[in-house]
Amino acid sequence: LSTVLMDTPANSVFVTVDPRLLAGMAGYLTAALLLLLFAYRRRTYILFWCLAWGATGTGLILGARPSVAATGAAVIYGLGQFVVLFGALAFLVGAWSYRSTFRPRRLHVLLMVAGLLWFVLSPIALGPRSVFIPGHLLIGCALVVAAGAQMLILRRVWLRATAAPAMMLALMAATNFYLALEISEPFAEGAGPVFLVMMAAFLLTGLTMQVMIFEDMTAELRQA
């Protein structure tokens, strides 16, 4: 957790801020900026990016320390982990949707329902740690695959800016792997700086995605 000092005329007040909240707000900000671009550039991959950032921001905010009973807090934390995983998968679908149409199948729905049940119910019996390590490992793997799918766009169309979001997605994956392998506890002291790094990575990734969208628009205008 991060402690922020706020000066008031009467005295000084210390406010404790969970870095997950800051990272979540960065996700919301990135989603909002991309949504503005989607209003001018109606491409499916941009919409999936907006969904991915919105889900990531929501999941991280849910994962912050909730002021509820222990059982409720465990359920909310597990739900937050699942929502972030959903966001990571949306990044993968976004890269896939650049030149192809994504059609969900029944298997996809069944896997998502099974994952939701696991992430929501297992923290009740086993505690939040039961979804912390598997959750961040799965999120990291999904982001690595999304980064690879992003790079494959270069095989279909030459957009140099495509590589930048791919590298940033890989960096986001690395932060999740670090949380799972080195921190291993949801609210350990060492987790705070990692989420601050994650927040910076979110903002940089969003910036590279905007650059890619502008290059995509320019390339299409040149072809026309």
C-alpha positions in Angstrom: 0.0 0.0 0.0 1.1 3.6 -0.7 0.7 6.4 1.8 0.0 9.8 0.5 0.5 13.0 2.7 -2.2 15.6 2.2 -1.6 19.1 3.6 -4.6 20.9 5.0 -4.7 24.3 6.7 -5.2 22.7 10.1 -3.0 19.7 10.0 -1.5 17.0 7.8 -3.6 13.9 7.0 -2.2 10.6 5.8 -4.3 8.8 3.3 -3.6 5.2 2.4 -4.0 4.3 -1.3 -4.0 0.8 -2.7 -1.8 0.9 -5.8 -4.4 -1.5 -7.4 -6.8 1.5 -7.4 -4.3 3.7 -9.2 -3.6 0.9 -11.8 -7.3 0.4 -12.2 -7.9 4.1 -12.9 -5.1 4.0 -15.4 -6.9 1.2 -17.2 -10.1 3.2 -17.2 -8.3 6.2 -18.6 -6.7 4.2 -21.4 -10.1 2.6 -22.3 -11.7 6.1 -22.4 -9.0 7.5 -24.8 -9.3 4.4 -27.1 -13.1 4.7 -27.0 -12.8 8.3 -28.4 -10.7 6.9 -31.2 -13.2 4.2 -31.9 -15.8 6.9 -32.5 -13.7 8.0 -35.6 -12.2 4.6 -36.5 -14.9 1.9 -36.2 -12.6 -1.2 -36.1 -13.4 -4.3 -34.1 -9.9 -4.6 -32.7 -10.2 -1.2 -31.1 -13.5 -2.1 -29.5 -11.9 -5.3 -28.0 -9.0 -3.2 -26.7 -11.5 -0.9 -25.0 -13.2 -3.9 -23.5 -9.8 -5.3 -22.3 -8.8 -2.1 -20.6 -12.2 -1.6 -19.0 -12.1 -5.2 -17.7 -8.5 -4.8 -16.4 -9.4 -1.6 -14.6 -12.5 -3.1 -13.1 -10.7 -6.2 -11.9 -7.9 -4.3 -10.3 -10.3 -2.0 -8.4 -12.2 -5.0 -7.2 -9.0 -6.6 -6.1 -8.1 -3.7 -3.8 -8.8 -4.3 -0.1 -12.6 -4.2 0.2 -14.1 -3.0 3.4 -16.4 -6.0 3.9 -16.4 -9.2 5.8 -13.6 -11.7 5.2 -15.7 -14.1 3.2 -17.1 -11.3 1.0 -13.7 -9.8 0.5 -12.4 -13.2 -0.6 -15.2 -13.6 -3.2 -14.7 -10.0 -4.5 -10.9 -10.5 -4.8 -11.4 -13.8 -6.7 -14.0 -12.1 -9.0 -11.5 -9.3 -9.6 -8.8 -11.7 -10.6 -11.2 -13.4 -13.1 -12.2 -10.0 -14.6 -8.5 -9.1 -15.2 -8.0 -12.5 -16.8 -11.0 -11.8 -19.0 -9.4 -8.5 -20.0 -6.1 -10.2 -20.9 -8.0 -12.6 -23.1 -9.8 -9.6 -24.7 -6.3 -8.3 -25.7 -5.7 -11.6 -27.5 -9.1 -11.5 -29.3 -8.4 -7.9 -30.3 -5.1 -8.9 -32.0 -6.9 -11.8 -33.7 -9.7 -9.5 -34.8 -7.4 -7.1 -36.7 -7.9 -9.1 -39.9 -10.3 -11.9 -38.9 -13.7 -12.2 -37.3 -13.8 -13.7 -33.9 -16.8 -16.1 -33.3 -17.1 -17.5 -29.8 -17.9 -21.1 -29.5 -19.7 -23.1 -26.8 -16.4 -24.4 -25.5 -15.2 -20.8 -24.9 -18.4 -20.1 -22.9 -18.0 -23.3 -20.8 -14.4 -22.5 -20.0 -15.3 -19.0 -18.9 -18.1 -20.2 -16.7 -15.9 -22.9 -15.1 -13.1 -20.3 -14.6 -15.6 -17.9 -13.0 -16.8 -20.5 -10.6 -13.3 -21.4 -9.6 -12.2 -17.8 -9.0 -15.3 -17.0 -7.0 -15.6 -20.1 -4.9 -12.1 -21.3 -4.2 -11.1 -18.2 -2.2 -13.9 -19.0 0.3 -12.4 -22.3 1.1 -8.7 -21.8 0.4 -8.3 -18.0 0.8 -7.3 -15.3 -1.7 -3.9 -16.9 -2.2 -5.6 -19.8 -4.1 -6.5 -17.5 -6.9 -3.5 -15.0 -6.6 -0.8 -17.2 -8.0 -2.9 -19.1 -10.6 -4.6 -15.9 -11.6 -1.5 -14.0 -12.3 0.1 -16.9 -14.1 -2.9 -17.3 -16.3 -3.0 -13.5 -16.9 0.7 -13.5 -17.8 0.3 -16.4 -20.2 -2.7 -14.8 -21.9 -0.8 -11.5 -22.3 2.2 -13.3 -23.8 0.0 -15.0 -26.4 -1.7 -11.7 -27.0 1.8 -10.1 -27.6 2.6 -12.9 -30.1 -0.7 -12.5 -31.9 0.0 -8.8 -32.1 3.4 -9.4 -33.8 1.7 -11.8 -36.3 -0.2 -8.8 -37.6 3.1 -7.8 -39.3 2.8 -10.9 -41.5 -0.4 -9.5 -43.0 0.3 -5.8 -43.1 3.4 -3.8 -42.5 2.7 -1.5 -39.6 5.8 -0.7 -37.7 3.8 0.6 -34.7 2.4 -2.9 -34.2 5.5 -4.0 -32.5 5.3 -1.4 -29.7 2.0 -2.7 -28.2 3.3 -6.2 -28.4 6.4 -5.3 -26.4 4.3 -3.5 -23.8 1.9 -6.4 -23.5 4.9 -8.6 -22.9 6.0 -6.2 -20.2 2.6 -6.4 -18.6 2.9 -10.2 -18.7 6.3 -10.0 -16.9 4.8 -8.0 -14.1 2.1 -10.7 -13.6 4.7 -13.5 -13.6 6.8 -11.6 -11.1 3.7 -11.2 -8.8 3.0 -14.9 -9.0 6.5 -16.2 -8.6 8.2 -13.6 -6.3 5.4 -12.0 -4.2 2.9 -14.9 -4.0 0.7 -13.1 -1.5 -2.2 -10.8 -2.6 -1.5 -8.0 -0.1 2.2 -8.4 0.6 4.3 -5.2 1.0 6.3 -6.0 -2.1 3.2 -6.0 -4.3 2.6 -2.3 -4.1 5.6 -1.1 -6.2 4.8 -3.8 -8.8 1.3 -2.4 -9.3 2.8 1.1 -9.7 5.0 -0.3 -12.4 2.0 -1.9 -13.9 0.1 1.4 -13.9 3.0 3.1 -15.9 3.0 0.1 -18.3 -0.8 0.6 -18.8 -0.4 4.2 -19.8 2.5 3.5 -22.1 0.7 0.5 -23.7 -2.3 2.7 -24.3 -0.1 5.3 -25.9 1.5 2.8 -28.3 -2.0 1.5 -29.2 -3.0 5.0 -30.2 0.1 5.3 -32.3 -0.8 2.0 -34.1 -4.3 3.2 -34.8 -3.1 6.4 -36.3 -0.6 4.5 -38.5 -3.3 2.1 -39.5 -5.5 5.0 -40.6 -2.6 6.6 -42.5 -1.8 3.3 -44.3 -5.4 2.9 -45.4 -5.6 6.5 -46.7 -2.4 5.9 -48.7 -3.9 2.7 -50.3 -7.1 4.6 -51.1 
